[in-house]
Each structure stands twice: as structure tokens, then as C-alpha cells.
Amino acid sequence: MDTLSAMRKMIDSAGMTAYAVARKLDKSHTYVSNLFVRGSIPSADRLSTIADACGYDLALMPRDKDKDIIRISPQPTMEPRDA
């Protein structure tokens, strides 16, 4: 499954819309839907943040079953610096 299809499935499975995810992230209403419209592949950081808003973890699954799954956490938001 490609990235945008997986993202669409995740949003749908969460019972949300792209608009609702964007609002939950305190972004413009087009923040998520523009990814689909433009066919843009989000960065791992952006995808992790969207997954978190939908109640999912972004993870790397090893092919070797003896290795651990690696979960990718959303980047913490940075506080603005004083000018």
C-alpha cells in the first residue's frame, strides 16, 4: 500500500476527515487535504503527527521477526524564541 492510501485508510479508520485531522492539529483546513490533492508524500515527521492525531503510531516493521518494532514519535512542538 502506498503512503497516501495508507494515510487515507488511517484517517477513515479513525472516523475522521482530512479537515478534522487538520483542526485537531491546529492547522489550516487544507493542511491534510492538500497532501492528497497534490499527491505529496509527507515527511516521516508530518506523517507521524497525522498518525498521532488519528490515534495511530508510525512504526518500522522489521522483516526479521527477532528484531524489535521501532515506533516513530511525533516531533515535540517548538516554543517560539524571544526576539
CORDA-V659846 format. One record per residue. N is the residue number from 1. RES is the residue in one letter. OMEGA is omega as a letter, one per 20 degrees, with the letter a starting at -180 (999 if undefined). Layout:
N_RES_OMEGA / N_RES_OMEGA
This chain:
1_M_r / 2_D_a / 3_T_a / 4_L_r / 5_S_r / 6_A_r / 7_M_r / 8_R_r / 9_K_r / 10_M_a / 11_I_r / 12_D_a / 13_S_r / 14_A_a / 15_G_a / 16_M_r / 17_T_r / 18_A_r / 19_Y_a / 20_A_r / 21_V_r / 22_A_a / 23_R_r / 24_K_r / 25_L_a / 26_D_r / 27_K_r / 28_S_a / 29_H_a / 30_T_a / 31_Y_a / 32_V_a / 33_S_r / 34_N_r / 35_L_a / 36_F_a / 37_V_a / 38_R_a / 39_G_a / 40_S_r / 41_I_a / 42_P_r / 43_S_r / 44_A_r / 45_D_a / 46_R_r / 47_L_r / 48_S_r / 49_T_r / 50_I_r / 51_A_r / 52_D_r / 53_A_r / 54_C_r / 55_G_r / 56_Y_r / 57_D_r / 58_L_a / 59_A_r / 60_L_a / 61_M_r / 62_P_r / 63_R_r / 64_D_a / 65_K_r / 66_D_r / 67_K_a / 68_D_r / 69_I_r / 70_I_r / 71_R_r / 72_I_a / 73_S_r / 74_P_r / 75_Q_r / 76_P_a / 77_T_a / 78_M_r / 79_E_r / 80_P_r / 81_R_r / 82_D_a / 83_A_999
